[in-house]
Amino acid sequence: MDIKDIMLIISAIIVAAGWFVNGYLNRLKDVAQKRLDYRLRALEAFLPVWFDIQSNPASFTQPGFLQKLEHARSMIQLYGLKNEIEQMEKFIDSIQNQNLNDANKALTELVPLIRKNIRRELNIKGRS
């Protein structure tokens, strides 16, 4: 075996290793992208609830509001982060207990938390 054969074998090994590393990194990127897609969908499910509350503080009495809230809750349960899930549960428990003060407090903590988390995940700099 001469130097030409050794160089050919080394080149082939380098190309194969690069191919596997590239495939692995692409897979990681695809998984992260898919995770972010589901996270965004989950957090977007909360927007109709938030908009209803902003437009009408007594939105709990509106027809269809509880369905929106349950949908947002299920999406955050599936795809939310631990702190988002806990805060959403505090908000819903306060609503079920008809404790408006605690519901407002939980909501005012939940909205900035979701905003901060999603901006961090999207790598958006600036004001939170």
C-alpha positions in Angstrom: 0.0 0.0 0.0 1.5 3.3 -1.0 0.9 6.8 0.1 -1.8 7.4 -2.6 -3.9 4.5 -1.3 -3.6 5.8 2.3 -4.6 9.3 1.2 -7.6 7.9 -0.6 -8.8 5.9 2.4 -8.3 8.9 4.7 -10.2 11.1 2.3 -13.1 8.6 2.1 -13.2 8.4 5.9 -13.3 12.2 6.2 -16.1 12.5 3.6 -18.2 9.8 5.3 -17.7 11.3 8.8 -18.7 14.7 7.4 -21.8 13.2 5.8 -22.9 11.6 9.1 -22.2 14.8 11.1 -24.1 16.9 8.6 -27.1 14.5 8.7 -27.0 14.5 12.5 -26.9 18.3 12.7 -29.7 18.6 10.1 -31.8 16.2 12.2 -31.3 18.3 15.3 -32.3 21.5 13.4 -35.5 19.8 12.0 -36.5 18.6 15.5 -35.9 22.1 17.0 -38.0 23.7 14.2 -40.8 21.2 14.6 -40.8 21.8 18.4 -40.9 25.6 17.8 -43.8 25.2 15.4 -45.9 23.3 18.0 -44.9 25.8 20.7 -46.0 28.7 18.6 -49.3 27.0 17.9 -49.9 26.3 21.6 -49.1 29.9 22.5 -51.2 31.3 19.7 -54.1 29.3 21.2 -53.9 31.6 24.2 -54.3 34.8 22.0 -58.1 34.6 21.6 -58.5 34.2 25.3 -56.3 37.2 26.0 -58.0 39.4 23.4 -61.5 38.5 24.8 -60.3 39.4 28.3 -58.8 42.7 27.0 -62.0 43.7 25.2 -64.4 42.6 27.9 -63.3 42.1 31.6 -66.4 40.0 32.1 -65.6 37.7 29.2 -66.1 34.7 31.4 -69.8 35.1 30.9 -69.5 35.2 27.1 -70.6 32.2 25.1 -67.7 30.4 23.7 -65.1 31.8 26.0 -64.7 28.6 28.1 -64.2 26.6 25.0 -61.3 29.0 23.9 -59.9 28.7 27.4 -60.0 24.9 27.5 -58.4 24.8 24.1 -55.6 27.2 25.2 -55.2 25.1 28.4 -54.9 21.8 26.5 -52.3 23.3 24.1 -50.2 24.8 26.9 -50.5 21.5 28.8 -49.1 19.6 25.7 -46.5 22.1 24.5 -45.9 24.6 27.2 -42.9 24.9 29.5 -43.2 23.9 33.1 -43.6 27.5 34.4 -46.2 28.3 31.7 -48.2 25.3 32.6 -48.1 26.1 36.3 -49.1 29.7 35.7 -52.0 28.7 33.4 -53.2 26.3 36.1 -53.2 29.0 38.7 -55.2 31.2 36.3 -57.8 28.5 35.7 -58.0 27.5 39.3 -58.7 31.2 40.2 -61.4 31.3 37.6 -63.0 28.1 38.8 -62.9 29.5 42.4 -64.4 32.7 41.1 -61.5 34.6 42.7 -61.1 37.6 40.4 -58.1 39.1 42.2 -56.1 35.9 42.0 -57.1 35.4 38.3 -56.0 38.9 37.4 -52.7 38.4 39.3 -52.1 35.0 37.5 -52.9 36.5 34.2 -50.6 39.5 34.6 -47.8 37.0 35.4 -48.7 34.6 32.6 -48.7 37.0 29.7 -45.2 38.4 30.2 -43.9 34.9 31.0 -45.2 33.6 27.6 -43.9 36.6 25.8 -40.4 36.3 27.4 -40.2 32.6 26.7 -41.2 32.8 23.1 -39.0 35.8 22.4 -36.1 33.8 23.9 -36.8 30.8 21.8 -37.1 32.9 18.7 -33.9 34.7 19.7 -35.6 38.1 19.5 -33.6 40.8 21.3 -34.9 44.0 22.8 -37.7 44.9 25.1 -39.5 41.9 26.7 
